């Protein structure tokens, strides 16, 4: 009976007592590390925003481009339900915005330079993509392109005088006579100036261009039109001059009084030499 009881006791305790005891190091019992629990379930991949501009080079302010996001996709096969477009970079002085419609967004640049659009897409289960960006380059096609913008909203007018020209005459391209073009020089349109944008209440831009200027020296003048606004504080006005699509001159000057005319530059043609005034 004594042997049978001992056998039963050993069997009852063997599940616990017969396990290997914890190791001792220098008399200290080290606890056995529990195995890490590994979560084998990976989070769902994010959707992928794919964007591009087509065409990626246009002529401002006459040509329109479209930013396309229709190739965006979700690796999990869910439906993309939202396309969030944003214009994140544009030339200083530009006032354009994106006309977004679902997967696509249109733009008509109003100034020369690079416009960058950003797209973020969202799926029907709420997952959001990393942003995608695409660039559009607006390059004037005309040999001479002059643009202007300013800081405070009021009526500022850009003038371009023909060689030997005088202000507010037929030899001055400005808002009163040049919005549909003005006949200068030889017959035909190439040497005629055109005021493409006349901004009365904002901060610009305005621009005047000539496809192929006649020989001579042109003058760029800016006028703070006294009847166009009530703003009378200091206002910084910037003029950029492009020759064959390249920025060759920029100047910013403060206007501090209504009605002021300020000379900015003279442009010699065909040398395209520009002299600040």
Helices and strands as residue ranges (DSSP letters): H 2-17, E 24-25, E 28-29, E 52-54, E 57-58, E 65-68, E 80-89, E 99-101, E 104-107, E 113-123, E 132-138, E 144-150, E 156-161, E 172-173, E 193-197, E 204-210, E 216-224, E 235-243, E 246-255, E 261-269, E 273-276
